[in-house]
Amino acid sequence: MTWQQLYDPFGNMFVSTALAAIPVVVMLAALGFFHIKAHIAAGMGLVAALAVAILAYGMPAGMAGRAALFGGFTGLLPIGWIVLNIIFLHQLTEQNGSFKVLQDSLSGITEDRRIQLLLIAFCFGAFFEGAAGFGTPVAVTAAILIGLGFSPLAASGLSLIANTAPVAFGALGTPVITLAKVHGYDLMAVTAMIGRQLPFFSLLVPFWLIWAFAGRKGMWEIWPAILVAGLSFAIPQFLVSNFMGPELVDIIAAIVSMAALVGFLRFWQPKTIWTSPALRGKDPSAAEARPAQPPARHGREALVAAWTPWVILSLFVFVWGLPPVKAWLNGLFAPAFPMEGLHNLVFKVPPVVKAPHPEAAVYTLNLLSATGTGILLAAVVSALVMKIRPLGIVRTFGATFWMVRYSLLTIVLMLALGTLTRYSGTDTTLGLAFANSGVLYPFFGTLMGWIGVALTGSDTASNVLFGGMQKVAAEQLGLSPNLMGAANSSGGVMGKMIDAQSIVVASTATRWFNKEGEILRYVFFHSIALACLVGLFVSLQAYVWPFTRMVVH
């Protein structure tokens, strides 16, 4: 039995949109306002989504249940698998003592917390976003920041804010490549268009990041370093996206930015060293932060040993992200399981697509090619290099799994919720509400990308979900489809900091368990404010000279 999605089941777009928003409102309200534990809040949101899909949208109950189950599997692999293994590596380095040496070496570059934040959360995080994506950068950078003594809220929230500008080209360009492949965009044209939007925000985000941490005065005290980090990322991001393609944008930009910042710090240091490890103003986690300590000096051999696990991690993640490697590993083992009772039985219909289109539901058990597997192997190799015994490795893995068990459950439930909204069509109802904004569409179309990532946790998924609608709406309004396709991806990156799975990853990496609501409340303003700024910039590109000359037609 097939089922066609209904986007306005009550013949009243206001009522249908309000109903479609109920699951998201339930989950976010439970997390952000009622302080309910994340896995319970996610379960409540999932129950609400099932009720809306079945009772309001007429989705067959069996299909709705299978869609949720399909999403749950996706939550375990790849997302949960990444979280588990990156925390496993962090645990190994802490037990071995090498993580303390790593902290001292980073503090040796600069003791200033603001510049440590730039180097780790912005530059280093962008490299992991470019190489792997899917939660890896937040997991790595939040773990390092908490190890350096940052408060849990600062480490979590600021890692999320920093992981924005690189997201559109994350995982070797996967979001852009998927947008072009699924919806028929010219890959180089839409890549170039994103590369004419995001560099402005790649320059802005480092300033925003330090302002969020240290306040306006604290930001201006280190503006030269911020400018170096942002400009040395934004320029390569523009050049590579416009003249090479999407695959290596973030990796090249991140390496250039790290090198430029470290090189600049050889000749410049701030007059005032900022040692506070907590957020300026109210920080409920401030008591768990550690004041900066003078870094101990270590010999070259100890420094090499301390950095080795993270170099191994970078190599494994980069290699695992290469398309030929993924293809080879998938050729060895990647069984595909069509979801019976769901696969090709749900049809998307106009105006989202030009003709009714079946939605595939095939779960691929690509365990070998999953980024989390590369991280696991990096952790095991690192443990052997650190001379940890095999039994100790196994015990640490078991202890890590027990530590993050509720986080993994939360990710499973949240992905089940996000996948159900996709197959039931409720997320498309929310998108259509934005699409009916007429001349304001460039602004609200950008926010459509934002809400897509906030709901699905992925810029790739948001591009799959709304990329076709952006193209159709742009053509109807006489706008460039490339402009709005790019806006979906560029606006989406600002939703990354409030998507539920990223918040769970951050709270797990900092071991600030059951505090996801605190993190959500902190980052929400930053997310919506930055998304609105992207929307305003896209509107200028749509209507106002000389910004219109930037548009790729």
Stockholm file with secondary structure:
# STOCKHOLM 1.0

chainA/1-553         MTWQQLYDPFGNMFVSTALAAIPVVVMLAALGFFHIKAHIAAGMGLVAALAVAILAYGMPAGMAGRAALFGGFTGLLPIGWIVLNIIFLHQLTEQNGSFKVLQDSLSGITEDRRIQLLLIAFCFGAFFEGAAGFGTPVAVTAAILIGLGFSPLAASGLSLIANTAPVAFGALGTPVITLAKVHGYDLMAVTAMIGRQLPFFSLLVPFWLIWAFAGRKGMWEIWPAILVAGLSFAIPQFLVSNFMGPELVDIIAAIVSMAALVGFLRFWQPKTIWTSPALRGKDPSAAEARPAQPPARHGREALVAAWTPWVILSLFVFVWGLPPVKAWLNGLFAPAFPMEGLHNLVFKVPPVVKAPHPEAAVYTLNLLSATGTGILLAAVVSALVMKIRPLGIVRTFGATFWMVRYSLLTIVLMLALGTLTRYSGTDTTLGLAFANSGVLYPFFGTLMGWIGVALTGSDTASNVLFGGMQKVAAEQLGLSPNLMGAANSSGGVMGKMIDAQSIVVASTATRWFNKEGEILRYVFFHSIALACLVGLFVSLQAYVWPFTRMVVH
#=GR chainA/1-553 SS CCEECCSCTTSCHHHHHHHHHHHHHHHHHHHHTSCCCHHHHHHHHHHHHHHIIIIISCCCHHHHHHHHHHHHHHIIIIIIHHHHHHHHHHHHHHHHTHHHHHHHHHHHHCCCHHHHHIIIIIIIHHHHHHHTCTTHHHHHHHHHHHHTTCCHHHHHHHHHHHSSTTGGGHHHHHHHHHHHHHHCCCHHHHHHHHTTTHHHHHHHHHHHHHHHHHHHHHHHTTHHHHHHHHHHHHHHHHHHHHHTCSTTHHHHHHHHHHHHHHHHHTTCCCSSCCCCCSCSSCCTTGGGCCCCCCCCCCCHHHHHHHHHHHHHHHHHHHHHHSHHHHHHHHHHSCCEEECTTTTTTEEECTTSSSSCEEECCEEECCTTTSHHHHHHHHHHHHHHHTTCCHHHHHHHHHHHHHHTHHHHHHHHHHHHHHHHHHHHTHHHHHHHHHHTTGGGHHHHHHHHHHHHHHHHSCHHHHHHHHHHHHHHHHHHHTCCHHHHHHHHHHHHGGGTTTSHHHHHHHHHHTTCTTCHHHHHHHHHHHHHHHHHHHHHHHHHHHHSTTGGGGCCC
#=GC SS_cons         CCEECCSCTTSCHHHHHHHHHHHHHHHHHHHHTSCCCHHHHHHHHHHHHHHIIIIISCCCHHHHHHHHHHHHHHIIIIIIHHHHHHHHHHHHHHHHTHHHHHHHHHHHHCCCHHHHHIIIIIIIHHHHHHHTCTTHHHHHHHHHHHHTTCCHHHHHHHHHHHSSTTGGGHHHHHHHHHHHHHHCCCHHHHHHHHTTTHHHHHHHHHHHHHHHHHHHHHHHTTHHHHHHHHHHHHHHHHHHHHHTCSTTHHHHHHHHHHHHHHHHHTTCCCSSCCCCCSCSSCCTTGGGCCCCCCCCCCCHHHHHHHHHHHHHHHHHHHHHHSHHHHHHHHHHSCCEEECTTTTTTEEECTTSSSSCEEECCEEECCTTTSHHHHHHHHHHHHHHHTTCCHHHHHHHHHHHHHHTHHHHHHHHHHHHHHHHHHHHTHHHHHHHHHHTTGGGHHHHHHHHHHHHHHHHSCHHHHHHHHHHHHHHHHHHHTCCHHHHHHHHHHHHGGGTTTSHHHHHHHHHHTTCTTCHHHHHHHHHHHHHHHHHHHHHHHHHHHHSTTGGGGCCC
//
